[in-house]
Amino acid sequence: MGCSGPRLAGQTERSFETSPLVPDTVLVLPLLFPGSGQPVTPATASLPDGLVQQSDITYRADRFPGRADIKELLEALLVTEGIPKEFGALVWIESDFSVGCYSHVGAAGPWQMMRETGREMGLRIDDIVDERYSWVASTRAAARYLSAMYAMFGDWSLAIAAYNCGAGRVLSGMPSSDCTFGEVDLPGETDAFVPRFASAASAYAEVELETEGLAIVWVPAGLDLRILAAETGMNVDSLMDINRSYLLEKTPPEGEAWEIIVPSPRAVNVLETAWSMNPERYSVRSGDSWAVLASRFGITTDALIQFNSGVSLQPGILIGLPESQRRPVNAGYVDNPQFFAYTVRMGDTMGGIGASVGVSSREVATWNDISSGDTIYPGQVLMLRRTGTAPDISDAESEDLPAESEIDIVTGGGRLEHTVAEGDTLWDLAIRYGISIEQIMFLNSLEGNTLSIGDVLLIRPE
């Protein structure tokens, strides 16, 4: 039986071509592009032209907010993953090309990924690195997600809809398996999101900017990027602005190598220097001074001197660097007037702190980009939303799990359970059963994405 939803009048097909070529200005040294198996992606992606006219926001090429080199890098990554380059317009809609964008529901980075979704797509998210803020890693993850959505629906407009509201919500709104976007019952936000994407993609395709290009370079584990900047003559602020996923301004200590982005003209020098320098200490050169070095490292002179107390600046002497003084990218709420900083005191619990402003511990965790099960400690600073209520901070803990109304629970067809088998992941189960990762976690009170073989998970309630 066909769909009975409203059809879009006067629709014609607009095709976005994919290309096997990476632009000459995007330099890759040395880099692997891990694919997602064999994604089911056509050579072209079509959207109805009628969607552009339905957008409540008109996107224009002359108002494009992104950097030319970042735009070009994202396009190269998307094309390599089999996604049309115009899908970079999603970043325009989601974050306005702001790498530090963080939503009130916990989505982060240029592609606005939730923590668990990001992890299921292979991103590392912890106190050292949060790859949702990596232009490279998050773009690959978004491409893999879009490929999976296209494989599921066979329609790019529905893949975009699923990117916004989740595959389960799209499936639950489809009266038959061969529906188009205009025939699916979707949330109002998604009904607006897909036409906005069509408008943004049309404008995005017309953006023409000149750039020298960026390079993706592999560097060693445990490398202090501030020292790398000083050793190669790069401005440390410029380097860190395009590598914000490294929250401590260092690559993690484990692993063989990590990716960083640098201007293409500097790529060869950066590659050679990174693998030959001391990764944790700077070797003093003739003419160096504390003030000059502090400026190169992006820290204060006093902090550098104090950390190297008793050291005399002589050529060849190795000096260390104190912890970064730069505000990490995941401290997104600090400048928001609706939020205020609270310093944890002895005896505080996350639930009790949440109760002081009338929310659950899960919301406090979301605001601070941590897990509700994480340990908090005296002196730690948490961001809290101003609610106008201020009960005593020692009030009893509030409920840890979110209300069911906060999650789109897919039902129908009776109760469904799944016994975890070897190799199962939350992402695999969400795709298999057409529901969201959040639904599985909520129904089974899961705090993380670790599954144990033999566990019985509730997939769909009565």
C-alpha positions in Angstrom: 0.0 0.0 0.0 1.4 3.4 -0.9 2.0 6.3 1.4 -0.9 8.7 2.1 1.1 11.7 3.3 1.3 15.0 1.5 3.4 15.1 -1.6 5.6 18.0 -2.6 4.4 19.8 -5.7 6.6 20.5 -8.7 9.6 18.5 -7.5 12.5 17.9 -9.8 15.7 16.1 -9.0 18.9 18.0 -8.1 22.0 15.8 -8.2 25.2 16.3 -6.2 28.1 14.6 -7.9 30.7 12.6 -6.0 34.3 12.7 -7.2 37.1 10.2 -6.7 39.6 13.0 -6.7 41.0 14.8 -3.6 41.8 18.5 -4.3 45.5 19.2 -5.0 45.5 21.7 -2.2 44.7 19.0 0.4 47.9 17.2 1.3 47.8 13.9 3.2 51.0 12.8 4.9 50.9 9.8 5.6 47.2 9.0 6.2 44.9 6.1 6.1 41.2 6.7 5.4 39.5 3.9 7.4 36.3 3.0 5.5 33.1 1.5 7.0 33.2 -1.7 5.0 31.4 -1.4 1.7 29.0 1.5 2.2 26.0 1.4 -0.1 26.4 4.9 -1.7 25.4 5.9 -5.2 27.6 7.9 -7.6 25.2 10.8 -7.2 22.9 12.0 -4.4 19.6 13.5 -5.4 17.3 15.8 -3.5 14.0 17.3 -4.7 14.4 20.9 -5.8 11.1 21.7 -4.2 12.7 21.3 -0.8 14.8 24.4 -1.2 11.7 26.6 -1.5 10.2 25.0 1.6 13.1 26.1 3.8 12.2 28.6 6.5 15.8 29.8 6.3 17.5 31.1 3.1 21.1 30.2 2.9 23.4 32.3 0.7 26.9 31.6 -0.6 28.0 35.1 0.3 27.1 34.5 3.9 29.1 31.2 4.3 30.6 31.3 7.8 33.4 28.8 7.4 37.1 28.9 6.5 38.0 28.1 3.0 40.7 25.6 4.0 38.4 23.8 6.5 35.6 23.6 3.9 38.0 22.0 1.3 39.4 19.6 3.9 35.9 18.4 4.9 34.9 18.0 1.2 38.0 15.8 0.5 37.2 13.6 3.5 33.5 13.2 2.6 34.3 12.3 -1.0 36.9 9.8 0.2 34.2 8.1 2.3 31.8 8.1 -0.7 29.6 11.0 0.4 28.9 14.0 -1.9 30.9 17.0 -0.9 27.8 19.2 -0.7 26.9 17.3 2.5 29.4 19.6 4.2 26.4 21.9 4.3 25.3 19.9 7.3 28.1 21.6 9.3 26.7 25.0 8.3 23.3 24.1 9.7 24.5 22.2 12.7 27.3 24.4 14.1 27.8 27.3 11.7 31.3 25.8 11.2 32.2 26.5 14.9 34.3 23.6 16.1 33.4 24.4 19.8 29.7 24.3 19.3 27.9 22.5 22.1 24.1 22.1 22.3 21.9 22.0 25.4 21.2 18.3 24.8 24.9 17.4 24.8 25.7 17.3 21.0 29.2 18.6 20.4 31.6 19.6 17.7 31.1 20.8 14.1 28.8 17.8 13.3 26.9 18.0 16.6 27.4 14.4 17.7 26.1 13.0 21.0 28.7 11.3 23.2 27.4 7.7 22.8 26.7 8.0 19.1 30.2 9.4 18.6 31.7 6.4 20.5 29.7 3.9 18.5 31.0 5.5 15.3 34.6 5.0 16.5 35.4 8.3 18.1 37.5 8.5 21.2 35.9 10.7 23.9 37.5 11.2 27.3 39.4 13.7 29.3 42.5 13.7 27.0 40.9 13.8 23.6 37.3 14.3 22.4 37.2 13.5 18.7 33.8 15.1 18.2 35.8 18.3 18.1 38.2 17.0 15.5 37.5 18.2 12.0 39.0 15.0 10.6 37.7 12.3 12.9 34.2 13.7 13.3 33.8 14.2 9.5 34.7 10.6 8.9 32.2 9.5 11.6 29.5 11.6 10.2 30.2 10.2 6.7 29.9 6.6 8.1 26.6 7.5 9.8 25.2 9.0 6.6 26.3 6.0 4.6 24.6 3.7 7.1 21.4 5.8 6.9 21.4 5.8 3.1 21.9 2.0 3.1 18.9 1.7 5.4 16.5 4.0 3.6 17.9 4.3 0.0 16.9 8.0 0.0 19.2 10.9 0.8 16.4 13.1 2.2 15.4 10.3 4.6 19.1 9.8 5.5 19.3 13.6 6.4 16.1 13.2 8.4 17.6 10.3 10.3 20.7 12.4 11.0 18.5 14.9 12.7 16.0 12.7 14.7 17.4 9.2 14.5 16.7 6.2 12.3 14.1 4.8 14.7 12.0 7.9 14.6 12.0 7.9 10.8 11.1 4.2 10.6 8.2 4.7 13.0 6.8 7.5 10.8 6.9 5.5 7.6 3.5 4.0 6.6 5.3 1.8 4.0 8.9 0.9 3.1 9.0 3.0 -0.1 8.1 6.4 1.3 9.7 9.7 0.3 10.4 12.5 2.7 7.1 14.3 2.2 5.2 11.2 3.0 6.8 10.4 6.4 5.3 11.6 9.7 8.3 13.3 11.3 8.8 15.7 14.2 8.4 19.4 13.3 12.1 20.1 13.9 13.0 17.4 11.3 10.3 18.6 8.8 12.1 22.0 8.9 15.7 20.5 9.0 15.6 18.7 5.7 14.5 21.7 3.6 17.1 23.8 5.4 19.7 21.3 4.4 18.5 21.5 0.8 18.8 25.3 0.9 22.2 25.2 2.6 23.5 22.6 0.2 22.4 24.6 -2.8 24.2 27.7 -1.5 27.2 25.6 -0.3 27.8 24.4 -3.8 28.2 28.0 -5.0 30.8 29.0 -2.4 34.1 29.7 -4.0 37.0 30.6 -1.8 40.8 30.5 -2.4 43.0 28.6 0.0 46.5 27.2 0.3 45.1 24.1 1.7 45.6 22.0 4.8 47.5 18.8 5.4 46.7 15.9 7.7 49.9 14.7 9.3 50.6 11.7 11.6 52.6 12.6 14.7 53.9 10.5 17.6 51.9 9.7 20.7 52.6 11.8 23.8 53.6 14.9 21.7 53.2 18.3 23.2 51.7 20.3 20.4 52.9 23.6 21.9 56.5 22.4 21.7 55.9 21.3 18.1 54.6 24.8 17.3 57.7 26.4 18.7 60.1 23.9 17.0 58.5 24.5 13.6 57.9 28.2 13.9 54.1 27.9 13.8 51.8 30.2 15.8 50.6 28.0 18.7 47.1 29.6 18.7 46.7 28.9 15.0 47.8 25.3 15.4 45.5 24.6 18.4 42.5 26.4 16.8 42.4 23.6 14.1 43.3 20.8 16.5 40.9 21.5 19.4 40.1 17.8 20.0 43.3 17.5 22.0 42.0 18.9 25.3 45.4 19.0 27.0 47.2 20.2 23.8 49.0 16.9 23.7 48.5 13.8 21.7 47.5 10.8 24.0 50.4 8.8 25.4 49.2 5.5 23.9 49.0 4.5 20.3 51.5 4.6 17.5 50.5 7.9 15.9 47.8 10.6 16.0 46.5 12.9 13.3 46.9 16.7 13.4 46.0 19.3 10.8 48.6 21.8 9.7 48.9 24.3 6.7 50.0 22.4 3.6 53.2 24.5 3.1 54.4 23.4 6.6 53.4 19.8 6.3 56.8 18.3 5.4 58.7 20.3 8.1 56.1 19.3 10.7 56.3 15.6 9.8 60.1 15.5 9.9 60.3 17.6 13.1 57.5 15.7 15.0 59.3 12.4 14.6 62.8 13.7 15.4 62.2 16.1 18.3 61.8 15.4 22.1 58.0 15.1 22.4 57.8 16.4 26.0 60.6 18.9 26.4 62.0 21.8 24.5 65.7 22.1 23.8 66.8 25.7 24.5 68.5 27.5 21.7 70.9 30.5 21.7 69.0 33.7 22.1 66.0 32.1 23.8 64.4 34.0 26.7 61.7 33.0 29.1 59.4 35.7 27.8 59.9 34.7 24.1 59.5 31.0 24.9 56.3 31.6 26.9 54.8 33.5 24.0 55.7 30.7 21.6 54.1 28.1 24.0 51.0 30.2 24.6 51.5 30.4 28.4 52.6 33.1 30.9 56.2 33.8 31.6 55.7 33.3 35.4 54.1 29.9 34.8 57.0 28.7 32.6 59.7 30.0 35.0 57.9 28.4 38.0 57.6 25.1 36.3 61.3 25.1 35.6 62.4 26.5 38.9 66.2 26.7 39.2 66.8 26.1 35.5 69.2 28.5 33.7 68.4 29.0 30.0 71.5 27.6 28.3 71.6 26.2 24.8 70.9 22.5 24.8 69.1 22.5 28.2 65.7 20.8 28.2 62.8 22.5 29.7 59.3 21.3 30.4 55.9 23.0 30.1 53.2 23.3 32.7 49.6 22.2 32.0 47.9 24.2 29.2 46.3 27.5 30.4 44.0 27.6 27.4 40.3 27.0 28.1 39.5 23.6 26.7 37.0 23.4 23.8 34.5 21.4 25.9 34.1 24.1 28.4 31.4 25.5 26.2 29.0 26.8 28.8 31.4 29.1 30.6 30.4 32.3 28.7 26.7 31.5 28.6 24.8 33.9 31.0 22.3 31.2 31.7 25.0 29.1 33.4 27.2 29.7 36.4 30.2 27.9 37.8 29.9 25.8 41.0 32.9 24.5 42.9 32.4 21.0 44.3 32.6 20.8 48.1 33.4 17.8 50.3 30.4 15.5 50.5 28.7 16.8 47.3 27.2 14.3 44.9 26.2 14.9 41.3 22.6 14.1 42.1 22.6 16.5 45.1 24.1 19.3 43.0 21.5 18.7 40.3 18.7 18.8 42.9 19.9 22.2 43.9 18.9 23.6 40.6 16.0 21.2 40.0 17.5 18.8 37.5 18.8 15.2 37.5 22.4 14.2 37.8 22.3 13.2 34.1 21.6 16.8 33.1 24.5 18.1 35.2 26.7 15.5 33.5 25.4 16.6 30.1 26.1 20.3 30.8 29.7 19.4 31.7 30.3 16.8 29.0 30.9 14.0 31.5 29.2 10.8 32.4 26.6 10.8 35.3 28.6 7.9 36.7 31.9 9.8 36.9 33.4 10.6 40.2 33.4 14.3 41.2 35.9 15.7 43.7 36.3 18.8 46.0 37.6 21.8 44.0 36.2 20.6 40.7 34.3 23.3 38.8 30.9 22.3 37.3 28.7 24.5 35.1 25.1 24.7 36.2 22.0 26.2 34.5 20.3 29.1 36.3 16.8 28.0 37.1 15.6 30.5 39.7 15.4 27.8 42.4 18.1 27.1 44.9 17.3 24.4 47.5 20.1 23.3 49.8 23.0 21.6 47.9 22.7 18.6 50.3 19.2 17.7 49.2 18.7 14.1 48.3 19.8 12.9 44.9 17.3 13.2 42.1 16.5 10.5 39.6 19.5 9.6 37.5 17.8 8.4 34.3 16.0 10.9 32.0 12.3 10.9 31.7 10.8 8.8 28.9 9.4 12.0 27.4 13.0 13.1 26.7 13.5 10.1 24.4 11.5 9.1 21.3 10.7 5.5 22.3 9.9 3.4 19.3 7.1 0.9 20.1 4.7 -1.4 18.2 4.8 -5.1 17.4 5.0 -6.2 21.0 7.9 -6.6 23.4 11.2 -7.4 21.8 14.4 -8.6 23.5 17.9 -9.3 22.2 20.5 -11.6 23.7 24.0 -10.0 23.3 26.3 -12.1 21.1 30.0 -11.7 20.5 30.7 -8.6 18.4 27.4 -6.8 19.2 27.6 -3.1 19.7 24.9 -0.5 20.6 25.3 0.9 17.1 24.8 -2.4 15.4 21.7 -3.1 17.5 20.3 0.3 16.8 20.7 -0.1 13.1 19.4 -3.7 13.1 16.2 -2.9 15.0 15.7 0.7 13.7 15.8 2.4 17.1 18.2 4.9 18.7 21.2 4.1 20.9 19.6 6.3 23.6 16.4 4.1 23.6 18.5 0.9 24.3 20.5 2.7 27.0 17.3 4.1 28.6 15.3 0.8 28.5 18.2 -1.1 30.0 19.6 1.5 32.4 23.0 1.5 30.7 25.6 4.1 31.7 28.1 3.2 29.1 28.4 1.4 25.8 30.0 -1.8 27.1 27.9 -4.9 26.4 28.4 -8.4 28.0 27.8 -11.6 26.0 24.7 -13.3 27.2 23.0 -10.2 28.6 19.3 -9.9 27.6 18.5 -6.3 26.4 15.0 -4.9 26.1 14.9 -3.5 22.6 11.2 -2.5 22.3 8.7 -2.3 25.2 5.1 -3.6 25.1 
